[in-house]
Amino acid sequence: MTSPAVIVTGIGKRFVVNELRHRSTLSERVGRLLAAPFRAGRDRLEERQALPDAIWALREISFEIDSGKVLGIIGRNGSGKSTLLKILARITTPTEGSAILSGRVGALLEVGTGFHPDLSGRENILLNGTILGMTPREIRSRQDAIIDFSGVGDFIDTPVKHYSSGMFMRLAFAVAAHLEAEVMLVDEVLAVGDSGFQEKCKTKIRAIAQSGRTVLFTSHDMEAVNRLCHACVVLDRGRIVHFGSTAEGVLTYQQITGGAVKEENLATREPGSEEAPAPHG
């Protein structure tokens, strides 16, 4: 029996939205300082009456996913998907709750994450591997495969700040996929690049899971979610509205977004299998 690779318990994230609305000038700050003895009591009353506005981007998020599985995280824009992955990657601290991830964690969340713009592609491969705790020998043993997969070999010794966004994302995905972190977090990578590269990404995600590692990824591509995922989390307004069957999760997502529901019966499909419903259109 496999053990959970990711355990998320009661995670919530609260953002204060009005604490930076007004930046006071130096004269205003000096004036308040001089007036402080005369208005201390009133200030305390005003502070109690005007607490900062806050938005809960996530609330009461709990789930587990086993090693060797692919979990899709889907929902409308603004539902909290990217915030959740940033918390799991330790980029953002949760307001409440906790997350336990077993082993090394590789994250591909947005252009620029984990890469130094002034370093070359080759140097960034070494940097990312070092951050993951790999030895130089381990990194070098995977370097050729990373470069070949990314398709940016002609520019691998060029600083990545000169890369196009597509080149950057291809290299970033190749690094995250080949450095063999036990848990891989991927945010919308299937939305970039041409169809050929997207297909390579899907094949690689499936191979990662088959090797016993775990992948969590967000996507608006429901065909890819159906094709790759063993389970699915659907977020709406920062809360989980579905966790479990991928087919049922996709239907829930389509109902939330008002999208057309495909007629294929996906309930009998083996999760994460090679077979996928034939695309329409």
RALINQUI-V358862 format. One record per residue. N is the residue number from 1. SS is DSSP state (H for helix, E for strand, C for the rest). PHI is phi in radians with two decimals (* if undefined). PSI is psi in radians with two decimals (999 if undefined). Layout:
N:SS:PHI:PSI ; N:SS:PHI:PSI
This chain:
1:C:*:2.24 ; 2:C:-1.35:2.64 ; 3:C:-1.73:2.70 ; 4:E:-1.07:2.33 ; 5:E:-1.54:-0.46 ; 6:E:-2.36:2.20 ; 7:E:-2.19:2.00 ; 8:E:-1.95:2.21 ; 9:E:-2.27:1.91 ; 10:E:1.03:0.61 ; 11:E:-1.27:2.36 ; 12:E:-2.41:2.59 ; 13:E:-2.34:2.13 ; 14:E:-1.99:2.24 ; 15:E:-1.96:2.29 ; 16:E:-1.53:2.24 ; 17:C:-1.85:-0.23 ; 18:C:-2.06:0.11 ; 19:C:-1.27:-0.29 ; 20:C:-1.94:0.25 ; 21:C:-1.14:-0.60 ; 22:C:-2.24:1.99 ; 23:C:-1.73:2.03 ; 24:C:-1.35:2.66 ; 25:C:-1.42:2.97 ; 26:H:-1.09:-0.75 ; 27:H:-1.12:-0.64 ; 28:H:-1.15:-0.70 ; 29:H:-1.17:-0.72 ; 30:H:-1.12:-0.73 ; 31:H:-1.06:-0.72 ; 32:H:-1.17:-0.64 ; 33:H:-1.11:-0.76 ; 34:H:-1.18:-0.57 ; 35:H:-1.52:-0.10 ; 36:H:-0.94:-0.79 ; 37:H:-1.05:-0.44 ; 38:H:-1.62:-0.25 ; 39:H:-2.26:0.29 ; 40:H:-1.01:-0.80 ; 41:H:-1.12:-0.72 ; 42:H:-1.17:-0.65 ; 43:H:-1.06:-0.74 ; 44:H:-1.11:-0.67 ; 45:H:-1.13:-0.76 ; 46:H:-1.13:-0.65 ; 47:H:-1.10:-0.69 ; 48:H:-1.20:-0.57 ; 49:H:-1.47:-0.32 ; 50:C:-2.20:1.05 ; 51:C:-1.14:2.59 ; 52:C:-1.06:2.45 ; 53:C:-1.15:2.59 ; 54:E:-2.48:2.62 ; 55:E:-2.17:2.28 ; 56:E:-1.58:1.84 ; 57:E:-1.26:-0.54 ; 58:E:-2.42:2.59 ; 59:E:-2.65:2.26 ; 60:E:0.96:0.87 ; 61:E:-1.60:2.07 ; 62:E:-2.46:2.30 ; 63:E:-2.96:2.91 ; 64:E:-2.34:2.60 ; 65:E:-2.43:2.35 ; 66:E:-1.39:2.83 ; 67:C:-1.06:2.54 ; 68:C:1.39:0.26 ; 69:C:-2.06:2.75 ; 70:E:-1.98:2.17 ; 71:E:-1.96:2.16 ; 72:E:-1.57:2.39 ; 73:E:-2.08:1.94 ; 74:E:-2.23:2.83 ; 75:E:2.80:2.95 ; 76:C:-1.13:2.84 ; 77:C:-1.01:2.32 ; 78:C:1.52:0.12 ; 79:C:-1.43:-0.20 ; 80:C:1.93:0.13 ; 81:H:-1.07:-0.92 ; 82:H:-1.16:-0.65 ; 83:H:-1.07:-0.72 ; 84:H:-1.09:-0.80 ; 85:H:-1.13:-0.64 ; 86:H:-1.14:-0.63 ; 87:H:-1.16:-0.76 ; 88:H:-1.14:-0.53 ; 89:C:-1.46:0.00 ; 90:C:1.17:0.40 ; 91:C:-1.47:-0.64 ; 92:C:-2.07:2.46 ; 93:C:-1.62:2.30 ; 94:C:-1.23:2.63 ; 95:C:-1.27:-0.60 ; 96:E:-2.60:2.81 ; 97:E:1.47:-3.09 ; 98:E:-2.64:2.83 ; 99:E:-2.44:2.34 ; 100:E:-2.04:2.12 ; 101:E:-2.07:2.25 ; 102:C:-1.54:2.17 ; 103:C:1.51:-2.94 ; 104:C:-1.25:2.53 ; 105:E:-2.07:2.16 ; 106:E:-1.87:2.35 ; 107:E:-2.25:2.34 ; 108:E:-2.22:1.62 ; 109:C:-1.89:-0.62 ; 110:C:-2.87:2.81 ; 111:C:-1.01:2.18 ; 112:C:1.88:-0.35 ; 113:C:-1.17:2.10 ; 114:C:1.41:-0.03 ; 115:C:-1.95:2.51 ; 116:C:-1.75:2.12 ; 117:C:-1.10:-0.46 ; 118:C:-1.52:-0.12 ; 119:C:-1.62:2.70 ; 120:E:-1.28:2.96 ; 121:H:-1.03:-0.74 ; 122:H:-1.09:-0.75 ; 123:H:-1.17:-0.60 ; 124:H:-1.24:-0.51 ; 125:H:-1.06:-0.81 ; 126:H:-1.11:-0.73 ; 127:H:-1.08:-0.83 ; 128:H:-1.13:-0.72 ; 129:H:-1.11:-0.67 ; 130:H:-1.14:-0.72 ; 131:H:-1.04:-0.63 ; 132:C:-1.33:-0.10 ; 133:C:1.57:0.30 ; 134:C:-1.52:2.71 ; 135:C:-1.45:2.74 ; 136:H:-0.96:-0.62 ; 137:H:-1.14:-0.75 ; 138:H:-1.08:-0.74 ; 139:H:-1.14:-0.80 ; 140:H:-1.09:-0.58 ; 141:H:-1.16:-0.36 ; 142:H:-1.87:-0.09 ; 143:H:-1.07:-0.80 ; 144:H:-1.10:-0.70 ; 145:H:-1.14:-0.68 ; 146:H:-1.09:-0.84 ; 147:H:-1.12:-0.74 ; 148:H:-1.11:-0.76 ; 149:H:-1.12:-0.70 ; 150:H:-1.24:-0.51 ; 151:C:1.30:0.28 ; 152:C:-1.95:0.48 ; 153:H:-0.98:-0.60 ; 154:H:-1.19:-0.28 ; 155:H:-2.13:0.27 ; 156:C:-1.16:-0.39 ; 157:C:-1.79:0.27 ; 158:C:-1.70:2.44 ; 159:E:-0.96:2.38 ; 160:H:-1.21:-0.23 ; 161:H:-1.16:-0.28 ; 162:H:-1.65:-0.02 ; 163:C:-1.32:2.63 ; 164:C:-1.25:2.88 ; 165:H:-1.08:-0.62 ; 166:H:-1.15:-0.77 ; 167:H:-1.07:-0.76 ; 168:H:-1.06:-0.82 ; 169:H:-1.18:-0.62 ; 170:H:-1.11:-0.78 ; 171:H:-1.18:-0.73 ; 172:H:-1.08:-0.73 ; 173:H:-1.16:-0.73 ; 174:H:-1.05:-0.73 ; 175:H:-1.11:-0.87 ; 176:H:-1.07:-0.63 ; 177:H:-1.37:-0.52 ; 178:H:-1.73:-0.23 ; 179:C:-1.49:0.06 ; 180:C:1.04:0.82 ; 181:C:-1.21:2.58 ; 182:C:-1.22:-0.52 ; 183:E:-2.21:2.26 ; 184:E:-2.08:2.22 ; 185:E:-1.95:2.15 ; 186:E:-2.31:2.17 ; 187:E:-1.93:1.85 ; 188:C:1.04:0.51 ; 189:H:-1.18:-0.45 ; 190:H:-1.31:-0.02 ; 191:H:-1.66:-0.05 ; 192:C:-2.02:2.81 ; 193:C:1.41:3.03 ; 194:C:-1.43:3.06 ; 195:H:-1.10:-0.58 ; 196:H:-1.13:-0.76 ; 197:H:-1.20:-0.68 ; 198:H:-1.05:-0.67 ; 199:H:-1.18:-0.65 ; 200:H:-1.08:-0.70 ; 201:H:-1.09:-0.77 ; 202:H:-1.10:-0.76 ; 203:H:-1.10:-0.71 ; 204:H:-1.18:-0.70 ; 205:H:-1.06:-0.74 ; 206:H:-1.10:-0.74 ; 207:H:-1.15:-0.63 ; 208:H:-1.06:-0.82 ; 209:H:-1.12:-0.70 ; 210:H:-1.15:-0.40 ; 211:C:-1.45:0.00 ; 212:C:1.72:0.03 ; 213:C:-1.61:3.03 ; 214:E:-2.13:2.44 ; 215:E:-2.21:2.30 ; 216:E:-2.07:2.17 ; 217:E:-2.48:2.60 ; 218:E:-1.77:2.61 ; 219:C:-2.90:2.64 ; 220:C:-1.76:0.07 ; 221:C:-1.58:1.68 ; 222:H:-1.22:-0.49 ; 223:H:-1.10:-0.73 ; 224:H:-1.18:-0.70 ; 225:H:-1.07:-0.82 ; 226:H:-1.06:-0.64 ; 227:H:-1.33:-0.60 ; 228:H:-1.83:-0.51 ; 229:C:-1.60:2.40 ; 230:C:-1.45:-0.43 ; 231:E:-2.69:2.94 ; 232:E:-2.56:2.38 ; 233:E:-1.89:2.26 ; 234:E:-1.94:2.16 ; 235:E:-1.84:2.46 ; 236:E:-2.52:2.08 ; 237:C:0.95:0.69 ; 238:C:1.46:0.07 ; 239:E:-2.19:2.68 ; 240:E:-1.35:2.17 ; 241:E:-1.89:-0.15 ; 242:E:-2.78:2.40 ; 243:E:-2.54:2.12 ; 244:E:2.59:-2.23 ; 245:C:-0.90:2.29 ; 246:H:-1.14:-0.76 ; 247:H:-1.04:-0.79 ; 248:H:-1.19:-0.60 ; 249:H:-1.12:-0.72 ; 250:H:-1.12:-0.71 ; 251:H:-1.09:-0.72 ; 252:H:-1.08:-0.78 ; 253:H:-1.04:-0.78 ; 254:H:-1.15:-0.61 ; 255:H:-1.18:-0.70 ; 256:H:-1.14:-0.73 ; 257:H:-1.54:-0.16 ; 258:C:1.34:0.27 ; 259:C:-1.32:2.80 ; 260:C:-1.21:2.39 ; 261:C:-1.58:2.16 ; 262:C:-1.18:2.66 ; 263:C:-1.55:-0.21 ; 264:C:-1.07:2.49 ; 265:C:-1.51:1.84 ; 266:C:-1.66:-0.11 ; 267:C:-1.12:-0.48 ; 268:C:-1.64:-0.03 ; 269:C:-1.25:2.40 ; 270:C:-1.21:2.12 ; 271:C:-1.02:2.32 ; 272:C:1.28:0.22 ; 273:C:-1.39:2.98 ; 274:C:-1.18:-0.57 ; 275:C:-1.28:2.46 ; 276:C:-2.39:2.66 ; 277:C:-1.09:2.47 ; 278:C:-1.11:2.28 ; 279:C:-1.20:2.57 ; 280:C:-1.58:2.82 ; 281:C:1.73:999
